[in-house]
Amino acid sequence: EVRLVESGGGSVQAGESLRLSCVASGFSLSTSDVKWARRGPGKGPEWVSSTGKGRFTTTRDIAENTLWLQLNNLQPEDTAVYYCHADQRDSPTRILSHWGQGTQVTVSS
């Protein structure tokens, strides 16, 4: 079964950090284009890579088949559900898109 499972979210104060993880099963992240996305309350979805102003870092551990997102100096506007996304290259001509269930990050001032 193909799955993406995020964890690591929580409630923090402004200025604090969190590290989110996304564990993939059923396929390899090494053959996938992986990204983090988020959706804040009352907002549309956005790719995390276009936000953060240098405060967020994505890393990939192929051996653990895990994607990480380090969130530093969190601010109230970073409050959102964070999702892991993978475009898996299933064959030379087919790409399968997968989403995790999301993990909530809440930042208070």
DSSP file with accessible surface (Angstrom, degrees, kcal/mol):
  #  RESIDUE AA STRUCTURE BP1 BP2  ACC     N-H-->O    O-->H-N    N-H-->O    O-->H-N    TCO  KAPPA ALPHA  PHI   PSI    X-CA   Y-CA   Z-CA
    1    1 A E              0   0  189      0, 0.0     2,-0.5     0, 0.0    26,-0.1   0.000 360.0 360.0 360.0 133.0    0.0    0.0    0.0
    2    2 A V        +     0   0   61     24,-0.2     2,-0.3    22,-0.1    24,-0.2  -0.706 360.0 160.8 -84.2 126.3    1.3    3.4   -1.0
    3    3 A R  E     -A   25   0A 124     22,-2.4    22,-2.3    -2,-0.5     2,-0.4  -0.996  32.7-161.1-146.2 150.5    1.2    5.9    2.0
    4    4 A L  E     -A   24   0A   8     95,-0.3    97,-0.6    -2,-0.3     2,-0.5  -0.995  18.1-171.5-126.1 123.4    2.7    9.1    3.1
    5    5 A V  E     -A   23   0A  50     18,-2.1    18,-2.5    -2,-0.4     2,-0.2  -0.955   3.3-162.7-124.0 114.5    2.4    9.7    6.9
    6    6 A E  E     +A   22   0A   5     -2,-0.5     2,-0.3    16,-0.2    16,-0.2  -0.627  16.6 160.1 -90.6 153.4    3.3   13.1    8.4
    7    7 A S  E     +A   21   0A  58     14,-2.0    14,-2.6    -2,-0.2    96,-0.1  -0.954  36.9  76.6-157.8 171.0    4.1   13.8   12.0
    8    8 A G        +     0   0   34      1,-0.3    11,-0.3    -2,-0.3    14,-0.0   0.337  59.7 132.6 105.4  -5.4    5.8   16.3   14.2
    9    9 A G        +     0   0   28     12,-0.1     2,-0.3     9,-0.1    -1,-0.3  -0.167  22.3 131.6 -70.9 172.1    3.2   19.1   14.2
   10   10 A G  E     -d  105   0B  26     94,-0.8    96,-2.7    93,-0.1     2,-0.5  -0.984  55.8 -63.8 170.4-170.8    2.1   20.8   17.4
   11   11 A S  E     +d  106   0B 103     -2,-0.3     2,-0.3    94,-0.2    96,-0.2  -0.929  54.4 163.5-108.5 125.7    1.4   24.1   19.1
   12   12 A V  E     -d  107   0B  14     94,-2.7    96,-2.5    -2,-0.5     2,-0.2  -0.863  36.2-105.4-134.6 168.8    4.3   26.4   19.7
   13   13 A Q  E >   -d  108   0B  99     -2,-0.3     3,-2.1    94,-0.2    96,-0.2  -0.600  53.4 -81.3 -90.4 156.2    5.1   30.0   20.6
   14   14 A A  T 3  S+     0   0   40     94,-2.3    61,-0.2     1,-0.3    -1,-0.1  -0.298 118.3  30.0 -55.9 137.2    6.4   32.5   18.1
   15   15 A G  T 3  S+     0   0   39     59,-3.2    58,-0.6     1,-0.4    -1,-0.3   0.200  96.2 113.0  96.1 -15.5   10.1   32.1   17.6
   16   16 A E    <   -     0   0   93     -3,-2.1    58,-2.7    58,-0.3    -1,-0.4  -0.261  57.7-127.9 -84.8 175.5   10.2   28.4   18.3
   17   17 A S        -     0   0   57     56,-0.2     2,-0.3    55,-0.2    55,-0.2  -0.855  17.0-170.9-125.1 157.9   11.0   25.5   16.0
   18   18 A L  E     - B   0  71A  31     53,-2.2    53,-3.4    -2,-0.3     2,-0.5  -0.978  13.3-147.4-141.3 154.5    9.5   22.3   14.8
   19   19 A R  E     - B   0  70A 126     -2,-0.3     2,-0.3   -11,-0.3    51,-0.2  -0.975  17.0-162.4-126.0 116.2   10.7   19.4   12.7
   20   20 A L  E     - B   0  69A   0     49,-3.0    49,-2.5    -2,-0.5     2,-0.3  -0.705   3.0-159.0 -95.7 148.6    8.1   17.6   10.6
   21   21 A S  E     -AB   7  68A  14    -14,-2.6   -14,-2.0    -2,-0.3     2,-0.4  -0.929   9.5-164.3-125.8 154.3    8.6   14.2    9.1
   22   22 A a  E     -AB   6  67A   0     45,-2.1    45,-2.7    -2,-0.3     2,-0.6  -0.945  10.3-161.6-137.6 109.5    7.0   12.4    6.2
   23   23 A V  E     -AB   5  66A  66    -18,-2.5   -18,-2.1    -2,-0.4     2,-0.3  -0.851   7.9-154.5 -97.5 125.2    7.5    8.6    6.0
   24   24 A A  E     +A    4   0A   5     41,-2.6     2,-0.3    -2,-0.6   -20,-0.2  -0.759  13.8 178.9 -98.3 143.3    6.8    7.0    2.7
   25   25 A S  E     +A    3   0A  51    -22,-2.3   -22,-2.4    -2,-0.3     3,-0.1  -0.988  61.3  32.0-139.5 148.8    5.8    3.4    2.3
   26   26 A G  S    S+     0   0   56     -2,-0.3     2,-0.3   -24,-0.2   -24,-0.2   0.344 118.8  37.8  90.0  -9.5    5.0    1.4   -0.8
   27   27 A F  S    S-     0   0   18    -24,-0.2     2,-0.5   -26,-0.1   -24,-0.1  -0.969  86.4-100.5-161.3 167.8    7.3    3.4   -3.1
   28   28 A S    >   -     0   0   42     -2,-0.3     3,-1.3     1,-0.1    -3,-0.1  -0.819   9.0-149.6-103.4 134.1   10.7    5.0   -2.9
   29   29 A L  G >  S+     0   0    0     -2,-0.5     3,-1.5     1,-0.2    -1,-0.1   0.705  94.4  74.6 -67.2 -18.6   11.3    8.7   -2.4
   30   30 A S  G 3  S+     0   0   65      1,-0.3    -1,-0.2    32,-0.2    32,-0.0   0.745 100.3  42.3 -67.9 -20.6   14.5    8.3   -4.5
   31   31 A T  G <  S+     0   0   74     -3,-1.3    58,-2.1     2,-0.0     2,-0.3   0.073 107.8  81.8-109.7  21.9   12.3    8.0   -7.6
   32   32 A S  E <  S-E   88   0B  10     -3,-1.5     2,-0.7    56,-0.2    56,-0.2  -0.925  74.3-128.4-130.1 151.6   10.0   10.8   -6.7
   33   33 A D  E     -E   87   0B  82     54,-2.2    54,-2.7    -2,-0.3     2,-0.4  -0.901  40.8-168.2 -92.9 115.0    9.7   14.6   -6.8
   34   34 A V  E     +E   86   0B  13     -2,-0.7     2,-0.3    52,-0.2    52,-0.2  -0.873  14.5 161.4-116.6 143.8    8.8   15.4   -3.2
   35   35 A K  E     -E   85   0B  72     50,-2.5    50,-2.8    -2,-0.4     2,-0.4  -0.963  32.2-121.7-149.1 162.5    7.6   18.7   -1.7
   36   36 A W  E     -E   84   0B   4     -2,-0.3    12,-2.4    48,-0.2    13,-0.6  -0.893  27.8-177.4-106.6 143.5    5.9   20.1    1.3
   37   37 A A  E     -EF  83  47B   5     46,-2.8    46,-3.2    -2,-0.4     2,-0.3  -0.871   4.6-162.6-130.2 163.3    2.7   22.2    1.0
   38   38 A R  E     -EF  82  46B  19      8,-2.5     8,-2.3    -2,-0.3     2,-0.4  -0.986  11.3-157.9-145.7 158.4    0.6   23.9    3.6
   39   39 A R  E     -EF  81  45B 132     42,-1.9    42,-2.3    -2,-0.3     5,-0.1  -0.935  15.1-157.7-139.8 114.1   -2.9   25.4    3.9
   40   40 A G    >   -     0   0    7      4,-0.5     3,-2.2    -2,-0.4    40,-0.2  -0.393  41.9 -72.9 -84.7 164.9   -3.6   28.0    6.5
   41   41 A P  T 3  S-     0   0   98      0, 0.0    -1,-0.1     0, 0.0     3,-0.1  -0.388 119.8  -0.8 -60.0 123.0   -7.0   28.8    8.0
   42   42 A G  T 3  S+     0   0   95      1,-0.3     2,-0.3    -2,-0.2    -2,-0.0   0.604 115.0 107.9  74.0  11.5   -9.1   30.6    5.4
   43   43 A K  S <  S-     0   0   97     -3,-2.2    -1,-0.3     1,-0.0     3,-0.1  -0.786  70.1-110.1-119.0 163.2   -6.2   30.5    2.9
   44   44 A G        -     0   0   46     -2,-0.3    -4,-0.5     1,-0.1    -6,-0.1  -0.399  48.2 -84.3 -82.0 167.1   -5.5   28.6   -0.3
   45   45 A P  E     -F   39   0B  92      0, 0.0     2,-0.3     0, 0.0    -6,-0.2  -0.368  49.2-178.1 -70.5 149.7   -2.9   25.9   -0.5
   46   46 A E  E     -F   38   0B  66     -8,-2.3    -8,-2.5    -3,-0.1     2,-0.4  -0.993  32.1-106.4-146.6 150.4    0.7   26.9   -1.1
   47   47 A W  E >   -F   37   0B  92     -2,-0.3     3,-1.6   -10,-0.2   -10,-0.3  -0.624  24.9-137.8 -74.7 134.9    4.1   25.2   -1.6
   48   48 A V  G >  S+     0   0    4    -12,-2.4     3,-2.3    -2,-0.4   -11,-0.1   0.824  99.5  69.8 -63.4 -30.3    6.3   25.6    1.4
   49   49 A S  G 3  S+     0   0  108    -13,-0.6    -1,-0.3     1,-0.3     4,-0.1   0.741  96.9  53.1 -61.2 -21.0    9.3   26.2   -0.8
   50   50 A S  G <  S+     0   0   88     -3,-1.6    -1,-0.3     2,-0.1     2,-0.2   0.352 111.0  53.1 -95.0   6.8    7.7   29.6   -1.7
   51   51 A T  S <  S+     0   0   23     -3,-2.3     3,-0.5    -4,-0.1     5,-0.3  -0.659  75.0  59.4-125.6-179.0    7.3   30.7    1.9
   52   52 A G  S >  S-     0   0    5      1,-0.2     3,-1.3    -2,-0.2    -1,-0.1   0.087  81.5-121.4  90.4 -27.1    9.3   31.0    5.0
   53   53 A K  T 3  S-     0   0  206      1,-0.3    -1,-0.2     2,-0.1    -3,-0.1   0.921  82.7 -39.7  53.2  49.5   11.9   33.5    3.8
   54   54 A G  T 3  S+     0   0   77     -3,-0.5    -1,-0.3     2,-0.1    -2,-0.1   0.462 119.5 104.6  84.6   0.4   14.8   31.2    4.5
   55   55 A R    <   +     0   0   43     -3,-1.3    17,-1.9    18,-0.1     2,-0.4   0.643  68.7  67.5 -87.7 -14.2   13.4   29.9    7.8
   56   56 A F  E     -C   71   0A  27     -5,-0.3     2,-0.4    15,-0.2    15,-0.2  -0.890  59.3-172.6-115.3 139.0   12.3   26.5    6.4
   57   57 A T  E     -C   70   0A  74     13,-2.2    13,-3.2    -2,-0.4     2,-0.5  -0.994   8.5-156.2-133.8 130.5   14.6   23.6    5.2
   58   58 A T  E     +C   69   0A  70     -2,-0.4     2,-0.3    11,-0.2    11,-0.2  -0.887  16.9 174.6-104.9 133.2   13.6   20.4    3.4
   59   59 A T  E     -C   68   0A  67      9,-1.7     9,-3.2    -2,-0.5     2,-0.4  -0.937  17.6-145.1-132.4 160.6   15.8   17.4    3.6
   60   60 A R  E     -C   67   0A 106     -2,-0.3     2,-0.7     7,-0.2     7,-0.2  -0.987   4.0-161.8-130.8 132.0   15.4   13.8    2.3
   61   61 A D  E  >> -C   66   0A  59      5,-3.2     5,-2.3    -2,-0.4     4,-0.7  -0.910   7.4-175.2-111.9 101.6   16.7   10.6    3.9
   62   62 A I  T >45S+     0   0   80     -2,-0.7     3,-0.7     1,-0.2   -33,-0.2   0.893  82.2  55.6 -66.6 -39.2   16.7    7.9    1.2
   63   63 A A  T 345S+     0   0   92      1,-0.3    -1,-0.2     2,-0.1    -2,-0.0   0.881 117.1  36.0 -61.0 -37.8   17.7    5.1    3.6
   64   64 A E  T 345S-     0   0  125      2,-0.2    -1,-0.3    -3,-0.1    -2,-0.2   0.470 104.3-130.9 -92.0  -4.0   14.8    5.9    5.9
   65   65 A N  T <<5 +     0   0   30     -4,-0.7   -41,-2.6    -3,-0.7     2,-0.4   0.903  63.4 136.4  53.3  44.5   12.5    6.8    3.0
   66   66 A T  E   < -BC  23  61A   7     -5,-2.3    -5,-3.2   -43,-0.2     2,-0.4  -0.961  48.5-152.2-130.6 140.6   11.6    9.9    4.9
   67   67 A L  E     -BC  22  60A   1    -45,-2.7   -45,-2.1    -2,-0.4     2,-0.3  -0.923  19.0-159.8-108.7 135.5   11.2   13.6    4.0
   68   68 A W  E     -BC  21  59A  59     -9,-3.2    -9,-1.7    -2,-0.4     2,-0.4  -0.870  11.4-164.3-116.4 150.2   11.9   16.2    6.7
   69   69 A L  E     -BC  20  58A   0    -49,-2.5   -49,-3.0    -2,-0.3     2,-0.6  -0.948   7.7-159.4-133.8 113.1   10.9   19.8    7.1
   70   70 A Q  E     -BC  19  57A  58    -13,-3.2   -13,-2.2    -2,-0.4     2,-0.6  -0.836   7.7-166.3 -92.3 121.5   12.7   22.0    9.6
   71   71 A L  E     -BC  18  56A   0    -53,-3.4   -53,-2.2    -2,-0.6     2,-0.3  -0.943  10.3-176.1-111.9 112.7   10.7   25.0   10.6
   72   72 A N        +     0   0   60    -17,-1.9   -55,-0.2    -2,-0.6   -56,-0.1  -0.792  60.0   8.6-110.2 153.9   12.6   27.7   12.4
   73   73 A N  S    S-     0   0   81    -58,-0.6    -1,-0.2    -2,-0.3   -56,-0.2   0.911  84.9-155.6  47.7  53.6   11.6   30.9   14.0
   74   74 A L        -     0   0    0    -58,-2.7   -59,-3.2    -3,-0.3   -58,-0.3  -0.257   9.5-161.0 -63.8 145.2    7.9   30.1   13.5
   75   75 A Q    >   -     0   0   52    -61,-0.2     3,-2.7   -60,-0.1     4,-0.3  -0.859  33.8-104.4-124.1 158.6    5.4   32.9   13.3
   76   76 A P  G >  S+     0   0   46      0, 0.0     3,-1.9     0, 0.0    31,-0.3   0.837 119.0  62.2 -53.5 -32.8    1.6   33.0   13.8
   77   77 A E  G 3  S+     0   0  106      1,-0.3   -37,-0.1   -37,-0.1    -3,-0.0   0.589  91.3  68.0 -71.4  -8.4    1.2   33.3   10.0
   78   78 A D  G <   +     0   0    1     -3,-2.7    -1,-0.3     2,-0.0     2,-0.2   0.483  69.7 123.1 -85.2  -3.8    2.8   29.9    9.6
   79   79 A T    <   +     0   0   25     -3,-1.9     2,-0.3    -4,-0.3    27,-0.2  -0.423  41.2 110.8 -59.1 123.7   -0.2   28.3   11.3
   80   80 A A  E    S- G   0 105B   2     25,-2.1    25,-2.9   -40,-0.2     2,-0.6  -0.971  73.8 -85.3-176.2 169.0   -1.4   25.7    8.9
   81   81 A V  E     -EG  39 104B  32    -42,-2.3   -42,-1.9    -2,-0.3     2,-0.5  -0.885  45.8-146.8 -91.8 127.3   -1.9   22.1    8.1
   82   82 A Y  E     -EG  38 103B   0     21,-2.9    21,-2.0    -2,-0.6     2,-0.4  -0.860  15.3-166.6-102.8 131.3    1.3   20.9    6.5
   83   83 A Y  E     -E   37   0B  71    -46,-3.2   -46,-2.8    -2,-0.5     2,-0.4  -0.895  16.3-138.3-120.4 146.4    1.2   18.2    3.9
   84   84 A a  E     -E   36   0B   0     -2,-0.4    16,-2.1   -48,-0.2     2,-0.4  -0.825  24.0-170.8 -98.2 136.7    3.8   16.0    2.2
   85   85 A H  E     -EH  35  99B  10    -50,-2.8   -50,-2.5    -2,-0.4     2,-0.4  -0.993   6.6-175.2-131.7 140.3    3.4   15.5   -1.5
   86   86 A A  E     -EH  34  98B   0     12,-2.5    12,-2.9    -2,-0.4     2,-0.8  -0.996  18.0-156.8-137.0 130.4    5.2   13.1   -3.8
   87   87 A D  E     -EH  33  97B  47    -54,-2.7   -54,-2.2    -2,-0.4     2,-0.5  -0.918  26.4-157.9 -99.6 103.3    5.1   12.7   -7.6
   88   88 A Q  E     -EH  32  96B  21      8,-3.5     8,-3.1    -2,-0.8     2,-1.2  -0.731  14.4-136.8 -89.1 125.8    6.2    9.1   -8.0
   89   89 A R  E     + H   0  95B 127    -58,-2.1     6,-0.2    -2,-0.5    -1,-0.0  -0.706  29.1 173.6 -81.2 101.3    7.7    8.1  -11.4
   90   90 A D  E     -     0   0B  66      4,-1.5    -1,-0.2    -2,-1.2     5,-0.2   0.765  66.4 -10.9 -81.4 -28.6    5.9    4.8  -11.7
   91   91 A S  E >  S- H   0  94B  38      3,-1.7     3,-1.0    -3,-0.1    -1,-0.2  -0.940  85.5 -84.2-157.8 171.9    7.2    4.1  -15.3
   92   92 A P  T 3  S+     0   0  118      0, 0.0     3,-0.1     0, 0.0    -2,-0.0   0.756 130.8  30.6 -57.0 -21.3    8.9    6.2  -18.0
   93   93 A T  T 3  S+     0   0  136      1,-0.1     2,-0.4    -4,-0.0    -4,-0.0   0.356 111.3  70.2-119.9   5.5    5.6    7.5  -19.1
   94   94 A R  E <   -H   91   0B 131     -3,-1.0    -3,-1.7     2,-0.0    -4,-1.5  -0.981  49.2-172.9-134.2 131.8    3.5    7.6  -15.9
   95   95 A I  E     -H   89   0B  88     -2,-0.4     2,-0.4    -6,-0.2    -6,-0.2  -0.979  11.6-155.6-119.3 129.9    3.7    9.7  -12.8
   96   96 A L  E     -H   88   0B  52     -8,-3.1    -8,-3.5    -2,-0.4     2,-0.5  -0.892   9.9-143.9-105.8 134.2    1.5    9.0   -9.7
   97   97 A S  E     -H   87   0B  67     -2,-0.4     2,-0.4   -10,-0.2   -10,-0.2  -0.833  18.5-174.5-102.1 131.0    0.7   11.7   -7.3
   98   98 A H  E     -H   86   0B  32    -12,-2.9   -12,-2.5    -2,-0.5     2,-0.4  -0.968   6.0-169.6-126.8 143.6    0.5   11.0   -3.5
   99   99 A W  E     -H   85   0B 128     -2,-0.4   -95,-0.3   -14,-0.2   -14,-0.2  -0.961  15.7-135.2-127.0 145.6   -0.5   13.2   -0.6
  100  100 A G        -     0   0   11    -16,-2.1   -95,-0.2    -2,-0.4     3,-0.1  -0.321  31.4-106.3 -85.1-179.9   -0.3   12.6    3.1
  101  101 A Q        -     0   0  111    -97,-0.6   -96,-0.1     1,-0.2   -18,-0.1   0.637  61.5-119.8 -85.7 -13.0   -3.1   13.3    5.6
  102  102 A G        -     0   0   12    -18,-0.1     2,-0.4     1,-0.1   -19,-0.2   0.067  13.1-121.0  94.2 155.4   -1.4   16.4    7.0
  103  103 A T  E     - G   0  82B  20    -21,-2.0   -21,-2.9   -96,-0.1     2,-0.3  -0.999  26.2-121.8-136.3 134.4   -0.1   17.5   10.4
  104  104 A Q  E     - G   0  81B  90     -2,-0.4   -94,-0.8   -23,-0.2     2,-0.5  -0.594  22.1-171.3 -82.7 131.9   -1.3   20.6   12.2
  105  105 A V  E     -dG  10  80B   0    -25,-2.9   -25,-2.1    -2,-0.3     2,-0.5  -0.992   5.3-175.7-119.3 123.3    1.1   23.4   13.1
  106  106 A T  E     -d   11   0B  51    -96,-2.7   -94,-2.7    -2,-0.5     2,-0.5  -0.985   3.0-170.2-122.9 125.0   -0.2   26.1   15.4
  107  107 A V  E     -d   12   0B   6     -2,-0.5     2,-0.3   -31,-0.3   -94,-0.2  -0.968   4.2-164.8-119.2 123.8    1.9   29.1   16.3
  108  108 A S  E      d   13   0B  51    -96,-2.5   -94,-2.3    -2,-0.5    -2,-0.0  -0.797 360.0 360.0-108.0 151.4    0.7   31.6   18.9
  109  109 A S              0   0  124     -2,-0.3    -1,-0.1   -96,-0.2   -34,-0.0  -0.311 360.0 360.0 -88.8 360.0    2.2   35.1   19.6
